[in-house]
Amino acid sequence: MHVAPVGGTAVQDHVALAEIELCGDLIIAASAAHEDRLSLESIDEVLKVAEERDGSHSGG
């Protein structure tokens, strides 16, 4: 088990911070939505998903 050192040294997990930011963006979008749920397209827009949901890639 690894314990962070005492003395103000902060350990940052950049992946976890990015996930927290994405969750916050989704919460903000959901609270601003005029419908009960966000559409899949809205979720993709918030998460900046470039690929289509069916798995095909654009540009090739």
C-alpha positions as CSV (number, residue, x, y, z in Angstrom):
1,M,0.0,0.0,0.0
2,H,1.4,3.4,-1.0
3,V,0.7,6.4,1.3
4,A,1.3,9.9,0.1
5,P,4.1,11.7,2.0
6,V,3.1,14.1,4.8
7,G,4.2,17.7,4.4
8,G,2.0,19.2,1.8
9,T,3.2,17.3,-1.3
10,A,0.1,16.7,-3.4
11,V,-0.1,13.6,-5.6
12,Q,-2.2,14.4,-8.7
13,D,-3.7,11.7,-10.9
14,H,-4.2,13.5,-14.2
15,V,-6.5,10.8,-15.5
16,A,-8.8,11.0,-12.5
17,L,-8.8,14.8,-12.7
18,A,-9.8,14.7,-16.4
19,E,-12.6,12.2,-15.5
20,I,-13.9,14.5,-12.8
21,E,-13.9,17.4,-15.2
22,L,-15.9,15.4,-17.8
23,C,-18.4,14.4,-15.1
24,G,-18.8,18.0,-14.1
25,D,-19.4,19.0,-17.7
26,L,-22.0,16.3,-18.0
27,I,-23.7,17.4,-14.8
28,I,-23.8,21.0,-16.0
29,A,-25.2,20.0,-19.4
30,A,-27.8,17.8,-17.8
31,S,-29.0,20.6,-15.5
32,A,-29.3,23.0,-18.4
33,A,-31.2,20.5,-20.6
34,H,-34.7,21.3,-21.4
35,E,-35.6,17.6,-21.5
36,D,-35.6,14.9,-18.9
37,R,-32.5,13.2,-20.4
38,L,-29.6,14.2,-22.5
39,S,-29.6,12.7,-26.0
40,L,-26.7,10.5,-27.1
41,E,-25.7,13.3,-29.5
42,S,-25.7,15.9,-26.7
43,I,-23.5,13.6,-24.5
44,D,-21.1,13.1,-27.4
45,E,-20.9,16.8,-27.9
46,V,-20.2,17.5,-24.2
47,L,-17.5,14.7,-24.1
48,K,-16.1,15.9,-27.5
49,V,-16.5,12.5,-29.1
50,A,-15.3,12.6,-32.7
51,E,-16.3,9.1,-33.8
52,E,-19.7,8.0,-34.8
53,R,-21.6,5.7,-32.4
54,D,-21.7,2.8,-34.9
55,G,-17.9,2.5,-34.8
56,S,-17.2,3.8,-38.3
57,H,-14.4,6.4,-38.6
58,S,-14.7,9.5,-40.6
59,G,-12.1,10.4,-43.2
60,G,-11.1,6.9,-44.4
